[in-house]
Amino acid sequence: MSATRPAGELREQAKLLILDKLKSISIAQASRDLKISREAIYGFKRGEYCPSLAIVERACKAWGLEFKALGMTVNSKTFDRLPGPTEPQPAEQLSFVDIWEKLENSQMTVIRSKKVKGAIEMTLRIAIPA
């Protein structure tokens, strides 16, 4: 199962609710409420794509949407941020060699590599056990 599948299911359900809301408001109003272009809303209507999680959050907050997805209730409170630490924590600084060693210990597949202006650009797929 893809790691993005659960989020995709949530986004698909939210899209259906957004489209249902369009029965009672104009596309222009929805565009203003969700802070997206009218073209994006037409894209939802044509089934070209689903709203991002940020748009789902805005829809829940602007319109009070609430729905069940993945065994949980999704509403405006779902997206509330947890309070952060009072003092910023220093990030662990790893050298490139340390990072590469960690990657070598994972299942890694080179998807694509090409030379770009004296450097190598690589696209990697890394399998990290859950």
N, C-alpha and C positions, 0 to 999 in steps of 0.2 A: 504494500500500500504506500502510495506517495505521501511524503511528509506534509504536503500542502493540501491533501484531499479533505481533511476535516475543515480547514479554513474555507476551502472551496464550497463545501456543503453549506456552511454558515452564510457565505456570501451569496450563494444561489437563493437561499430562503429569503435573505434580506432584499435581494433584487425583486422577488415576487411581491413583497410588501411595498416596496417603493413604487412598483408599477401599479399596484392596487391604489396607492395614495394618489396617483396621477388621474384617477377617475374623479377626484374631488378638488384638485388644484391644477393650475396651469403648469406647463413645462417651465415657463419663465420663473414662476414662483418656486418651483422645486429646485431650479438651478440656483436661485438666490439662497434658499434655505440650506442647501447642501454645499454651497460654495464651489460648484462645478459648472462646466459649460453646458449649454443646452444640447450640444452635440454629444456629450457624454451620456446624457439621459436618453437621447435618441438611440445611442449605441446599446443601452440596456434594453430598450424597447425592441430593437432588431435582434437581440440575442447575441450580439457580437462579443460582449463581455459582461462581467459582474462587477458590482461596486467593490472598491477596496475596503479593507477593514476601517480605514479612517472615514470613508463615506458612510459605512454602516453605523459607525459611532455618531456621526453628525445627524443621520436620519433618526436614530433612537432618541437623541437629545432634542432635536428640533420638533419632531412629531410625536414623541412619546411612544415610539414603536416598542413592542415587546413580543418575542416569539421564542419557541423552543427549538434548540438546535444542539445536536450532539449530547443530548441528555441534560442540557442545562437551559435555564431561562436567560435569554439575552435581552437586555434593556439598557437604558442610559447608565445605570450603576455598574454594569458589567465592565465598562471602559474606564471607570475611575482609577486613577493611578494610586499606587501605594506610596505613602510618604517616604521620601528618600532619607538617607542618613544625614544627620545634622552636619557632619563634616565630611568633605569629599575624601574618599579612600584612594590612596595612590594605586595606580594601575601597575600590575606586574609587568616589568619590561623584560622581554625575552629577546635574545639575539636571533638573527636569521638562522644560525646554525641550530640553536635550541628548537626553534619552530620547525625547521626541516626534520630534525630527529623525531619530534612528536608526530609529524606527518608520515614519516617513513614507517612508524609503528602502526599506522592505520592502513586500512585497505584503500589504496589510492589508484585512480586510473586517469591517465592523461587523455582528455577528450580531444583537445586541439592544441597545437603549438605552432607558432610562426615567428619569424624574425621581424621586428618592428624597430626601425631606427637604431640599430646597434644593440638591441635588447631582444630577449625572447619573451613573447607573450604566450602564457599557457592557460588553458581552461582545464581545471582538474575536477574530478568527482571523488569525494572522500567519504568512505563509509565509516561512520563512528558508531560503535556499539551503544545501544541505549541502555 
